[in-house]
Structure formats: structure tokens, C-alpha cells
């Protein structure tokens, strides 16, 4: 698809869903994170849609650093998190997914059981019968 043929999903704010995956059904933590991403990633895509490439790269690097350094705190927060202090990982996951979706117009981004895309693309789960 050429750049002039490319168009954002209706409403111009992107789209996100959780796909059928046994890991989704078996893990409440994954479900909760997935539901949060479904709601937050399209909003972040809308927020970042006019952002330049250099700024998106900087944001992606910062998100990756947070996820790498604090991912365990996020996943096992009951044991490691100081009361009342966020790890920042959910925000970093939202930011990373939004940046990836904006920069992969032909496929969107899929990880675990989560898919997000800003641009309409061939094979999009949104186009499948549910």
C-alpha cells in the first residue's frame, strides 16, 4: 500500500483488540493488562499521530528502558512495589505499542494476544468476522 493510499482507521484514533489466545484465558494479569491496552493505546496513537520521527524514536527508547528496568516490578508488584508508587511500566507499554502501531502501517503491531493499528491494513483483525 502506498503512502497516498494509506488511511487511518475511522475516527483517526487507531484500533486495538485482544486476539484469541489460550494465554489470555489462563491468566487474569494478562487479561487486565490487555483490557487496559485496548482502551489506552488508541488514545495514545491519536495523541502521537502528528509527532515527528525523531520524537517517536526518543519516546520508544524511553519506553523500552522503563519496560526493561521495571518490568518485574510491574509483573510482581505485590512483592516489590512501594505502596502508592507506580512502576510506570503500563504507561511505557502503552507508549511503545502506540509508537510501533504508528510506524508499522502495513501490519500494525501484534504481541502476545494484543493487536493495535492506526492505519487500515490487509489482514487486520478488525476486518475478520467475530
MILUMZA-402665 format. One record per residue (C-alpha): residue number from 1; residue in three letters; chain; x, y, z. Coordinates in Angstrom, 1 decimal, m for minus. Example, Ala and Ser with C-alpha at 12.3 -4.5 7.8 and 13.67 -1.06 7.14 Angstrom:
@i:1	aa:ala	ch:A	xx:12.3	yy:m4.5	zz:7.8
@i:2	aa:ser	ch:A	xx:13.7	yy:m1.1	zz:7.1
REM end
This chain:
@i:1	aa:unk	ch:A	xx:0.0	yy:0.0	zz:0.0
@i:2	aa:unk	ch:A	xx:1.4	yy:3.3	zz:m1.0
@i:3	aa:unk	ch:A	xx:1.5	yy:6.3	zz:1.4
@i:4	aa:unk	ch:A	xx:m1.1	yy:8.2	zz:m0.6
@i:5	aa:unk	ch:A	xx:m3.5	yy:5.1	zz:m0.5
@i:6	aa:unk	ch:A	xx:m2.9	yy:4.7	zz:3.3
@i:7	aa:unk	ch:A	xx:m5.6	yy:5.9	zz:5.6
@i:8	aa:unk	ch:A	xx:m6.2	yy:5.8	zz:9.3
@i:9	aa:unk	ch:A	xx:m9.0	yy:3.8	zz:10.8
@i:10	aa:unk	ch:A	xx:m12.3	yy:5.6	zz:11.1
@i:11	aa:unk	ch:A	xx:m12.2	yy:8.4	zz:13.7
@i:12	aa:unk	ch:A	xx:m8.4	yy:8.8	zz:13.2
@i:13	aa:unk	ch:A	xx:m7.5	yy:7.3	zz:16.6
@i:14	aa:unk	ch:A	xx:m6.5	yy:3.8	zz:15.7
@i:15	aa:unk	ch:A	xx:m7.8	yy:0.5	zz:16.9
@i:16	aa:unk	ch:A	xx:m6.8	yy:m2.2	zz:19.3
@i:17	aa:unk	ch:A	xx:m8.1	yy:m5.7	zz:20.3
@i:18	aa:unk	ch:A	xx:m7.1	yy:m8.8	zz:22.2
@i:19	aa:unk	ch:A	xx:m6.9	yy:m11.9	zz:19.9
@i:20	aa:unk	ch:A	xx:m8.0	yy:m15.4	zz:20.7
@i:21	aa:unk	ch:A	xx:m5.1	yy:m17.0	zz:22.6
@i:22	aa:unk	ch:A	xx:m5.0	yy:m19.6	zz:25.4
@i:23	aa:unk	ch:A	xx:m2.6	yy:m17.5	zz:27.4
@i:24	aa:unk	ch:A	xx:m5.3	yy:m14.8	zz:27.5
@i:25	aa:unk	ch:A	xx:m7.8	yy:m17.1	zz:29.1
@i:26	aa:unk	ch:A	xx:m5.5	yy:m18.6	zz:31.6
@i:27	aa:unk	ch:A	xx:m4.1	yy:m15.5	zz:33.2
@i:28	aa:unk	ch:A	xx:m6.0	yy:m12.7	zz:34.9
@i:29	aa:unk	ch:A	xx:m3.0	yy:m10.4	zz:34.9
@i:30	aa:unk	ch:A	xx:m2.6	yy:m10.7	zz:31.1
@i:31	aa:unk	ch:A	xx:m6.4	yy:m10.1	zz:30.7
@i:32	aa:unk	ch:A	xx:m6.2	yy:m6.9	zz:32.9
@i:33	aa:unk	ch:A	xx:m3.2	yy:m5.6	zz:31.0
@i:34	aa:unk	ch:A	xx:m4.9	yy:m6.4	zz:27.7
@i:35	aa:unk	ch:A	xx:m8.1	yy:m4.6	zz:28.6
@i:36	aa:unk	ch:A	xx:m6.0	yy:m1.5	zz:29.7
@i:37	aa:unk	ch:A	xx:m4.1	yy:m1.6	zz:26.4
@i:38	aa:unk	ch:A	xx:m7.3	yy:m1.8	zz:24.4
@i:39	aa:unk	ch:A	xx:m8.5	yy:1.4	zz:25.9
@i:40	aa:unk	ch:A	xx:m5.3	yy:3.4	zz:26.2
@i:41	aa:unk	ch:A	xx:m3.3	yy:2.6	zz:23.1
@i:42	aa:unk	ch:A	xx:m5.8	yy:4.1	zz:20.6
@i:43	aa:unk	ch:A	xx:m5.9	yy:7.3	zz:22.7
@i:44	aa:unk	ch:A	xx:m2.1	yy:7.4	zz:22.7
@i:45	aa:unk	ch:A	xx:m1.9	yy:6.8	zz:19.0
@i:46	aa:unk	ch:A	xx:m4.2	yy:9.8	zz:18.5
@i:47	aa:unk	ch:A	xx:m2.1	yy:11.9	zz:20.8
@i:48	aa:unk	ch:A	xx:1.1	yy:10.9	zz:18.9
@i:49	aa:unk	ch:A	xx:m0.2	yy:10.9	zz:15.3
@i:50	aa:unk	ch:A	xx:1.3	yy:14.2	zz:14.4
@i:51	aa:unk	ch:A	xx:4.6	yy:13.6	zz:16.2
@i:52	aa:unk	ch:A	xx:7.8	yy:13.6	zz:14.2
@i:53	aa:unk	ch:A	xx:10.0	yy:10.6	zz:13.6
@i:54	aa:unk	ch:A	xx:12.9	yy:11.7	zz:15.9
@i:55	aa:unk	ch:A	xx:10.5	yy:12.4	zz:18.8
@i:56	aa:unk	ch:A	xx:8.8	yy:9.0	zz:18.3
@i:57	aa:unk	ch:A	xx:12.2	yy:7.3	zz:18.3
@i:58	aa:unk	ch:A	xx:13.1	yy:9.1	zz:21.6
@i:59	aa:unk	ch:A	xx:9.8	yy:8.0	zz:23.1
@i:60	aa:unk	ch:A	xx:10.3	yy:4.4	zz:22.0
@i:61	aa:unk	ch:A	xx:13.7	yy:4.3	zz:23.6
@i:62	aa:unk	ch:A	xx:12.5	yy:5.7	zz:26.9
@i:63	aa:unk	ch:A	xx:9.6	yy:3.2	zz:26.9
@i:64	aa:unk	ch:A	xx:11.9	yy:0.3	zz:26.2
@i:65	aa:unk	ch:A	xx:14.2	yy:1.5	zz:29.1
@i:66	aa:unk	ch:A	xx:11.3	yy:1.6	zz:31.5
@i:67	aa:unk	ch:A	xx:10.0	yy:m1.8	zz:30.5
@i:68	aa:unk	ch:A	xx:13.4	yy:m3.4	zz:30.7
@i:69	aa:unk	ch:A	xx:14.3	yy:m1.9	zz:34.1
@i:70	aa:unk	ch:A	xx:11.0	yy:m2.2	zz:35.8
@i:71	aa:unk	ch:A	xx:9.1	yy:m5.0	zz:34.1
@i:72	aa:unk	ch:A	xx:9.5	yy:m7.3	zz:37.0
@i:73	aa:unk	ch:A	xx:8.1	yy:m4.7	zz:39.4
@i:74	aa:unk	ch:A	xx:5.1	yy:m4.4	zz:37.2
@i:75	aa:unk	ch:A	xx:4.5	yy:m8.1	zz:36.9
@i:76	aa:unk	ch:A	xx:5.2	yy:m8.9	zz:40.5
@i:77	aa:unk	ch:A	xx:4.2	yy:m5.6	zz:42.1
@i:78	aa:unk	ch:A	xx:2.6	yy:m7.1	zz:45.1
@i:79	aa:unk	ch:A	xx:6.0	yy:m8.1	zz:46.3
@i:80	aa:unk	ch:A	xx:8.2	yy:m5.3	zz:45.1
@i:81	aa:unk	ch:A	xx:6.2	yy:m2.1	zz:44.7
@i:82	aa:unk	ch:A	xx:6.3	yy:0.6	zz:47.3
@i:83	aa:unk	ch:A	xx:2.8	yy:1.5	zz:48.3
@i:84	aa:unk	ch:A	xx:1.4	yy:4.3	zz:46.3
@i:85	aa:unk	ch:A	xx:4.2	yy:4.4	zz:43.8
@i:86	aa:unk	ch:A	xx:3.6	yy:3.3	zz:40.2
@i:87	aa:unk	ch:A	xx:6.3	yy:1.4	zz:38.3
@i:88	aa:unk	ch:A	xx:5.5	yy:3.4	zz:35.1
@i:89	aa:unk	ch:A	xx:5.5	yy:0.2	zz:33.0
@i:90	aa:unk	ch:A	xx:1.9	yy:0.3	zz:31.9
@i:91	aa:unk	ch:A	xx:2.4	yy:3.8	zz:30.6
@i:92	aa:unk	ch:A	xx:5.6	yy:2.6	zz:28.8
@i:93	aa:unk	ch:A	xx:3.7	yy:m0.4	zz:27.3
@i:94	aa:unk	ch:A	xx:1.0	yy:2.0	zz:26.0
@i:95	aa:unk	ch:A	xx:3.6	yy:4.3	zz:24.6
@i:96	aa:unk	ch:A	xx:5.6	yy:1.5	zz:23.0
@i:97	aa:unk	ch:A	xx:2.6	yy:m0.1	zz:21.4
@i:98	aa:unk	ch:A	xx:1.3	yy:3.2	zz:20.1
@i:99	aa:unk	ch:A	xx:4.7	yy:4.2	zz:18.5
@i:100	aa:unk	ch:A	xx:5.0	yy:0.7	zz:17.0
@i:101	aa:unk	ch:A	xx:1.5	yy:0.8	zz:15.5
@i:102	aa:unk	ch:A	xx:2.1	yy:4.3	zz:14.1
@i:103	aa:unk	ch:A	xx:5.3	yy:3.1	zz:12.4
@i:104	aa:unk	ch:A	xx:4.1	yy:m0.2	zz:11.0
@i:105	aa:unk	ch:A	xx:1.3	yy:0.9	zz:8.6
@i:106	aa:unk	ch:A	xx:1.2	yy:m2.3	zz:6.6
@i:107	aa:unk	ch:A	xx:0.7	yy:m4.7	zz:9.6
@i:108	aa:unk	ch:A	xx:0.0	yy:m2.9	zz:12.8
@i:109	aa:unk	ch:A	xx:1.7	yy:m4.4	zz:15.9
@i:110	aa:unk	ch:A	xx:0.9	yy:m7.7	zz:17.5
@i:111	aa:unk	ch:A	xx:2.4	yy:m9.1	zz:20.7
@i:112	aa:unk	ch:A	xx:1.1	yy:m11.7	zz:23.0
@i:113	aa:unk	ch:A	xx:m2.7	yy:m11.7	zz:22.4
@i:114	aa:unk	ch:A	xx:m2.8	yy:m7.9	zz:21.6
@i:115	aa:unk	ch:A	xx:m3.1	yy:m6.2	zz:18.3
@i:116	aa:unk	ch:A	xx:m3.1	yy:m2.4	zz:17.6
@i:117	aa:unk	ch:A	xx:m3.0	yy:m0.5	zz:14.4
@i:118	aa:unk	ch:A	xx:m3.5	yy:3.2	zz:13.4
@i:119	aa:unk	ch:A	xx:m3.7	yy:2.5	zz:9.7
@i:120	aa:unk	ch:A	xx:m6.1	yy:0.3	zz:7.8
@i:121	aa:unk	ch:A	xx:m4.1	yy:m2.7	zz:6.5
@i:122	aa:unk	ch:A	xx:m4.6	yy:m6.1	zz:4.8
@i:123	aa:unk	ch:A	xx:m5.3	yy:m8.9	zz:7.2
@i:124	aa:unk	ch:A	xx:m6.4	yy:m6.6	zz:10.1
@i:125	aa:unk	ch:A	xx:m8.3	yy:m8.5	zz:12.8
@i:126	aa:unk	ch:A	xx:m10.8	yy:m5.7	zz:12.7
@i:127	aa:unk	ch:A	xx:m11.9	yy:m6.9	zz:9.2
@i:128	aa:unk	ch:A	xx:m12.4	yy:m10.5	zz:10.3
@i:129	aa:unk	ch:A	xx:m15.8	yy:m11.9	zz:11.3
@i:130	aa:unk	ch:A	xx:m16.1	yy:m12.3	zz:15.0
REM end
